[in-house]
């Protein structure tokens, strides 16, 4: 597999290894998206509580920026593995969102 210029060596090695097992890259993308989505949307509850209850606005803002930075870095890594792992990662995010919303009692 030819990696884009500037791709870290570990991602190139991972992509080469995943290319040998059919379906491994999409499965990895989905699993990473599911885990990332669970972390992202579960921490959204804490972030919301920090903003609403006041007192620690700087901590809420830091958590907000951190959540989105992590999302950006992980999705960029999946994009370097290819379009299908990225799409499966996005699907994992959506599934995690649905599960978290259902566990929290639904959308008001």
N, CA and C atoms as an extended XYZ file, in Angstrom:
324
Properties=species:S:1:pos:R:3:atomname:S:1:resname:S:1:resid:I:1 pbc="F F F"
N         0.838       -1.178        0.000 N   UNK     1
C         0.000        0.000        0.000 CA  UNK     1
C         0.880        1.237        0.000 C   UNK     1
N         0.533        2.228       -0.799 N   UNK     2
C         1.274        3.464       -0.856 CA  UNK     2
C         0.609        4.476        0.060 C   UNK     2
N         1.346        4.923        1.067 N   UNK     3
C         0.821        5.877        2.032 CA  UNK     3
C         1.088        7.295        1.551 C   UNK     3
N         0.225        8.239        1.933 N   UNK     4
C         0.469        9.636        1.583 CA  UNK     4
C         1.782       10.132        2.190 C   UNK     4
N         2.375       11.127        1.578 N   UNK     5
C         3.614       11.706        2.091 CA  UNK     5
C         3.338       12.297        3.472 C   UNK     5
N         4.230       12.029        4.393 N   UNK     6
C         4.083       12.549        5.741 CA  UNK     6
C         3.356       11.602        6.685 C   UNK     6
N         2.955       10.441        6.200 N   UNK     7
C         2.287        9.470        7.053 CA  UNK     7
C         3.294        8.863        8.018 C   UNK     7
N         2.956        8.832        9.316 N   UNK     8
C         3.883        8.223       10.280 CA  UNK     8
C         4.154        6.761        9.934 C   UNK     8
N         5.357        6.302       10.257 N   UNK     9
C         5.780        4.947        9.911 CA  UNK     9
C         4.875        3.890       10.525 C   UNK     9
N         4.401        4.113       11.763 N   UNK    10
C         3.562        3.096       12.393 CA  UNK    10
C         2.224        2.960       11.676 C   UNK    10
N         1.691        4.065       11.111 N   UNK    11
C         0.437        3.958       10.362 CA  UNK    11
C         0.653        3.237        9.035 C   UNK    11
N         1.798        3.468        8.412 N   UNK    12
C         2.115        2.767        7.176 CA  UNK    12
C         2.249        1.272        7.431 C   UNK    12
N         2.935        0.901        8.518 N   UNK    13
C         3.082       -0.514        8.865 CA  UNK    13
C         1.732       -1.132        9.208 C   UNK    13
N         0.895       -0.378        9.932 N   UNK    14
C        -0.438       -0.872       10.283 CA  UNK    14
C        -1.279       -1.095        9.030 C   UNK    14
N        -1.244       -0.135        8.111 N   UNK    15
C        -2.009       -0.255        6.868 CA  UNK    15
C        -1.535       -1.447        6.047 C   UNK    15
N        -0.224       -1.672        5.994 N   UNK    16
C         0.311       -2.817        5.259 CA  UNK    16
C        -0.136       -4.130        5.894 C   UNK    16
N        -0.122       -4.181        7.217 N   UNK    17
C        -0.563       -5.386        7.924 CA  UNK    17
C        -2.054       -5.640        7.749 C   UNK    17
N        -2.849       -4.578        7.798 N   UNK    18
C        -4.295       -4.727        7.636 CA  UNK    18
C        -4.674       -5.140        6.225 C   UNK    18
N        -3.838       -4.771        5.246 N   UNK    19
C        -4.127       -5.113        3.854 CA  UNK    19
C        -4.044       -6.617        3.616 C   UNK    19
N        -3.336       -7.344        4.481 N   UNK    20
C        -3.190       -8.784        4.281 CA  UNK    20
C        -4.399       -9.571        4.786 C   UNK    20
N        -5.232       -8.968        5.637 N   UNK    21
C        -6.408       -9.649        6.188 CA  UNK    21
C        -7.658       -8.964        5.649 C   UNK    21
N        -8.451       -9.663        4.834 N   UNK    22
C        -9.649       -9.033        4.270 CA  UNK    22
C       -10.627       -8.608        5.362 C   UNK    22
N       -11.092       -7.383        5.274 N   UNK    23
C       -12.076       -6.880        6.220 CA  UNK    23
C       -11.499       -6.369        7.530 C   UNK    23
N       -10.185       -6.447        7.704 N   UNK    24
C        -9.582       -6.027        8.968 CA  UNK    24
C        -9.603       -4.507        9.123 C   UNK    24
N        -9.313       -3.780        8.062 N   UNK    25
C        -9.265       -2.319        8.151 CA  UNK    25
C       -10.644       -1.726        8.475 C   UNK    25
N       -11.721       -2.150        7.798 N   UNK    26
C       -13.039       -1.630        8.172 CA  UNK    26
C       -13.443       -2.025        9.593 C   UNK    26
N       -13.108       -3.238       10.008 N   UNK    27
C       -13.443       -3.675       11.365 CA  UNK    27
C       -12.683       -2.852       12.394 C   UNK    27
N       -11.416       -2.579       12.119 N   UNK    28
C       -10.633       -1.735       13.023 CA  UNK    28
C       -11.217       -0.330       13.070 C   UNK    28
N       -11.582        0.209       11.913 N   UNK    29
C       -12.186        1.539       11.859 CA  UNK    29
C       -13.464        1.606       12.667 C   UNK    29
N       -14.313        0.582       12.549 N   UNK    30
C       -15.567        0.558       13.301 CA  UNK    30
C       -15.304        0.468       14.803 C   UNK    30
N       -14.374       -0.401       15.194 N   UNK    31
C       -14.065       -0.569       16.620 CA  UNK    31
C       -13.487        0.719       17.212 C   UNK    31
N       -12.589        1.356       16.485 N   UNK    32
C       -12.001        2.610       16.958 CA  UNK    32
C       -13.078        3.691       17.039 C   UNK    32
N       -13.933        3.766       16.027 N   UNK    33
C       -15.028        4.751       16.038 CA  UNK    33
C       -16.002        4.508       17.182 C   UNK    33
N       -16.285        3.251       17.462 N   UNK    34
C       -17.187        2.911       18.563 CA  UNK    34
C       -16.591        3.327       19.903 C   UNK    34
N       -15.332        3.014       20.112 N   UNK    35
C       -14.667        3.387       21.368 CA  UNK    35
C       -14.540        4.905       21.489 C   UNK    35
N       -14.153        5.555       20.401 N   UNK    36
C       -14.019        7.004       20.412 CA  UNK    36
C       -15.370        7.676       20.636 C   UNK    36
N       -16.395        7.161       20.003 N   UNK    37
C       -17.737        7.725       20.179 CA  UNK    37
C       -18.240        7.554       21.595 C   UNK    37
N       -17.994        6.404       22.189 N   UNK    38
C       -18.419        6.184       23.572 CA  UNK    38
C       -17.726        7.171       24.499 C   UNK    38
N       -16.428        7.358       24.318 N   UNK    39
C       -15.675        8.312       25.136 CA  UNK    39
C       -16.151        9.740       24.888 C   UNK    39
N       -16.326       10.096       23.632 N   UNK    40
C       -16.715       11.454       23.257 CA  UNK    40
C       -18.092       11.823       23.809 C   UNK    40
N       -19.072       10.955       23.598 N   UNK    41
C       -20.432       11.299       24.000 CA  UNK    41
C       -20.671       11.107       25.491 C   UNK    41
N       -19.938       10.199       26.121 N   UNK    42
C       -20.054       10.070       27.577 CA  UNK    42
C       -19.431       11.286       28.264 C   UNK    42
N       -18.318       11.791       27.725 N   UNK    43
C       -17.701       12.975       28.318 CA  UNK    43
C       -18.505       14.238       28.016 C   UNK    43
N       -19.376       14.180       27.037 N   UNK    44
C       -20.251       15.310       26.744 CA  UNK    44
C       -21.155       15.610       27.936 C   UNK    44
N       -21.579       14.580       28.634 N   UNK    45
C       -22.416       14.762       29.835 CA  UNK    45
C       -21.660       15.557       30.900 C   UNK    45
N       -20.425       15.167       31.148 N   UNK    46
C       -19.592       15.885       32.114 CA  UNK    46
C       -19.351       17.314       31.653 C   UNK    46
N       -19.087       17.480       30.366 N   UNK    47
C       -18.846       18.806       29.810 CA  UNK    47
C       -20.074       19.704       29.982 C   UNK    47
N       -21.236       19.163       29.708 N   UNK    48
C       -22.479       19.925       29.861 CA  UNK    48
C       -22.706       20.317       31.311 C   UNK    48
N       -22.483       19.375       32.230 N   UNK    49
C       -22.642       19.676       33.651 CA  UNK    49
C       -21.698       20.795       34.089 C   UNK    49
N       -20.476       20.788       33.595 N   UNK    50
C       -19.516       21.835       33.947 CA  UNK    50
C       -19.968       23.207       33.431 C   UNK    50
N       -20.499       23.252       32.227 N   UNK    51
C       -20.971       24.527       31.688 CA  UNK    51
C       -22.226       25.015       32.412 C   UNK    51
N       -23.172       24.122       32.665 N   UNK    52
C       -24.455       24.513       33.256 CA  UNK    52
C       -24.313       24.903       34.723 C   UNK    52
N       -23.575       24.125       35.485 N   UNK    53
C       -23.453       24.387       36.918 CA  UNK    53
C       -22.476       25.510       37.231 C   UNK    53
N       -21.730       25.938       36.251 N   UNK    54
C       -20.834       27.079       36.426 CA  UNK    54
C       -19.659       26.771       37.340 C   UNK    54
N       -18.914       27.804       37.630 N   UNK    55
C       -17.801       27.662       38.546 CA  UNK    55
C       -16.483       27.332       37.867 C   UNK    55
N       -16.489       26.390       36.977 N   UNK    56
C       -15.252       25.961       36.326 CA  UNK    56
C       -15.388       26.046       34.806 C   UNK    56
N       -15.611       27.226       34.328 N   UNK    57
C       -15.787       27.411       32.885 CA  UNK    57
C       -14.502       27.072       32.128 C   UNK    57
N       -13.347       27.361       32.719 N   UNK    58
C       -12.082       27.062       32.053 CA  UNK    58
C       -11.894       25.566       31.887 C   UNK    58
N       -12.336       24.787       32.892 N   UNK    59
C       -12.223       23.335       32.791 CA  UNK    59
C       -13.178       22.790       31.733 C   UNK    59
N       -14.369       23.364       31.676 N   UNK    60
C       -15.344       22.951       30.664 CA  UNK    60
C       -14.821       23.249       29.261 C   UNK    60
N       -14.236       24.439       29.093 N   UNK    61
C       -13.694       24.814       27.782 CA  UNK    61
C       -12.513       23.914       27.407 C   UNK    61
N       -11.669       23.601       28.382 N   UNK    62
C       -10.530       22.720       28.129 CA  UNK    62
C       -10.997       21.316       27.735 C   UNK    62
N       -11.998       20.802       28.418 N   UNK    63
C       -12.549       19.480       28.092 CA  UNK    63
C       -13.175       19.489       26.700 C   UNK    63
N       -13.870       20.563       26.372 N   UNK    64
C       -14.494       20.683       25.056 CA  UNK    64
C       -13.449       20.660       23.943 C   UNK    64
N       -12.407       21.459       24.107 N   UNK    65
C       -11.336       21.499       23.106 CA  UNK    65
C       -10.625       20.148       23.030 C   UNK    65
N       -10.387       19.526       24.178 N   UNK    66
C        -9.728       18.219       24.211 CA  UNK    66
C       -10.540       17.136       23.520 C   UNK    66
N       -11.857       17.153       23.746 N   UNK    67
C       -12.724       16.160       23.092 CA  UNK    67
C       -12.641       16.267       21.574 C   UNK    67
N       -12.727       17.497       21.072 N   UNK    68
C       -12.690       17.679       19.625 CA  UNK    68
C       -11.298       17.454       19.042 C   UNK    68
N       -10.259       17.779       19.795 N   UNK    69
C        -8.896       17.523       19.315 CA  UNK    69
C        -8.652       16.017       19.187 C   UNK    69
N        -9.088       15.262       20.180 N   UNK    70
C        -8.943       13.804       20.114 CA  UNK    70
C        -9.727       13.242       18.931 C   UNK    70
N       -10.932       13.729       18.734 N   UNK    71
C       -11.747       13.298       17.607 CA  UNK    71
C       -11.044       13.580       16.278 C   UNK    71
N       -10.478       14.760       16.163 N   UNK    72
C        -9.778       15.148       14.940 CA  UNK    72
C        -8.565       14.265       14.680 C   UNK    72
N        -7.760       14.034       15.698 N   UNK    73
C        -6.538       13.239       15.532 CA  UNK    73
C        -6.868       11.792       15.146 C   UNK    73
N        -7.841       11.202       15.831 N   UNK    74
C        -8.184        9.798       15.555 CA  UNK    74
C        -8.807        9.656       14.171 C   UNK    74
N        -9.706       10.556       13.805 N   UNK    75
C       -10.311       10.471       12.472 CA  UNK    75
C        -9.286       10.738       11.377 C   UNK    75
N        -8.326       11.601       11.625 N   UNK    76
C        -7.249       11.825       10.644 CA  UNK    76
C        -6.405       10.561       10.488 C   UNK    76
N        -6.159        9.867       11.599 N   UNK    77
C        -5.431        8.598       11.528 CA  UNK    77
C        -6.190        7.555       10.730 C   UNK    77
N        -7.503        7.490       10.942 N   UNK    78
C        -8.318        6.548       10.160 CA  UNK    78
C        -8.326        6.935        8.678 C   UNK    78
N        -8.333        8.230        8.400 N   UNK    79
C        -8.311        8.682        7.007 CA  UNK    79
C        -7.018        8.274        6.316 C   UNK    79
N        -5.926        8.242        7.078 N   UNK    80
C        -4.646        7.806        6.493 CA  UNK    80
C        -4.649        6.319        6.175 C   UNK    80
N        -5.526        5.560        6.847 N   UNK    81
C        -5.645        4.132        6.539 CA  UNK    81
C        -6.525        3.892        5.321 C   UNK    81
N        -7.321        4.894        4.941 N   UNK    82
C        -8.155        4.763        3.757 CA  UNK    82
C        -9.570        5.254        4.001 C   UNK    82
N       -10.327        5.328        2.906 N   UNK    83
C       -11.696        5.835        2.980 CA  UNK    83
C       -12.622        4.883        3.728 C   UNK    83
N       -12.491        3.586        3.489 N   UNK    84
C       -13.393        2.625        4.127 CA  UNK    84
C       -13.206        2.572        5.647 C   UNK    84
N       -11.974        2.536        6.167 N   UNK    85
C       -11.830        2.598        7.623 CA  UNK    85
C       -12.382        3.899        8.219 C   UNK    85
N       -12.229        5.006        7.495 N   UNK    86
C       -12.765        6.282        7.973 CA  UNK    86
C       -14.288        6.247        8.014 C   UNK    86
N       -14.912        5.722        6.969 N   UNK    87
C       -16.373        5.631        6.949 CA  UNK    87
C       -16.887        4.692        8.036 C   UNK    87
N       -16.204        3.580        8.236 N   UNK    88
C       -16.607        2.650        9.294 CA  UNK    88
C       -16.390        3.272       10.679 C   UNK    88
N       -15.357        4.092       10.814 N   UNK    89
C       -15.145        4.825       12.064 CA  UNK    89
C       -16.276        5.795       12.328 C   UNK    89
N       -16.727        6.490       11.288 N   UNK    90
C       -17.878        7.387       11.422 CA  UNK    90
C       -19.139        6.632       11.799 C   UNK    90
N       -19.312        5.458       11.229 N   UNK    91
C       -20.457        4.621       11.587 CA  UNK    91
C       -20.370        4.198       13.050 C   UNK    91
N       -19.178        3.846       13.507 N   UNK    92
C       -18.984        3.498       14.913 CA  UNK    92
C       -19.327        4.655       15.831 C   UNK    92
N       -18.961        5.871       15.435 N   UNK    93
C       -19.326        7.068       16.206 CA  UNK    93
C       -20.837        7.208       16.318 C   UNK    93
N       -21.539        7.013       15.205 N   UNK    94
C       -22.994        7.142       15.218 CA  UNK    94
C       -23.659        6.069       16.075 C   UNK    94
N       -23.146        4.852       16.014 N   UNK    95
C       -23.700        3.771       16.836 CA  UNK    95
C       -23.474        4.079       18.316 C   UNK    95
N       -22.271        4.541       18.651 N   UNK    96
C       -21.978        4.891       20.049 CA  UNK    96
C       -22.884        6.017       20.514 C   UNK    96
N       -23.144        6.987       19.659 N   UNK    97
C       -24.029        8.091       20.015 CA  UNK    97
C       -25.420        7.582       20.339 C   UNK    97
N       -25.932        6.694       19.495 N   UNK    98
C       -27.268        6.154       19.727 CA  UNK    98
C       -27.335        5.382       21.046 C   UNK    98
N       -26.307        4.601       21.336 N   UNK    99
C       -26.280        3.820       22.578 CA  UNK    99
C       -26.210        4.737       23.789 C   UNK    99
N       -25.354        5.736       23.745 N   UNK   100
C       -25.209        6.665       24.875 CA  UNK   100
C       -26.508        7.434       25.100 C   UNK   100
N       -27.130        7.914       24.038 N   UNK   101
C       -28.389        8.658       24.185 CA  UNK   101
C       -29.472        7.760       24.772 C   UNK   101
N       -29.526        6.509       24.332 N   UNK   102
C       -30.528        5.594       24.868 CA  UNK   102
C       -30.278        5.318       26.348 C   UNK   102
N       -29.003        5.143       26.739 N   UNK   103
C       -28.674        4.877       28.136 CA  UNK   103
C       -28.955        6.084       29.040 C   UNK   103
N       -28.861        7.288       28.474 N   UNK   104
C       -29.096        8.508       29.254 CA  UNK   104
C       -30.572        8.858       29.340 C   UNK   104
N       -31.422        8.121       28.666 N   UNK   105
C       -32.853        8.378       28.754 CA  UNK   105
C       -33.458        9.019       27.537 C   UNK   105
N       -32.736        9.080       26.458 N   UNK   106
C       -33.282        9.609       25.218 CA  UNK   106
C       -33.098       11.106       25.080 C   UNK   106
N       -33.554       11.617       23.954 N   UNK   107
C       -33.459       13.048       23.661 CA  UNK   107
C       -34.718       13.719       24.198 C   UNK   107
N       -34.552       14.794       24.990 N   UNK   108
C       -35.742       15.457       25.559 CA  UNK   108
C       -36.572       16.158       24.500 C   UNK   108
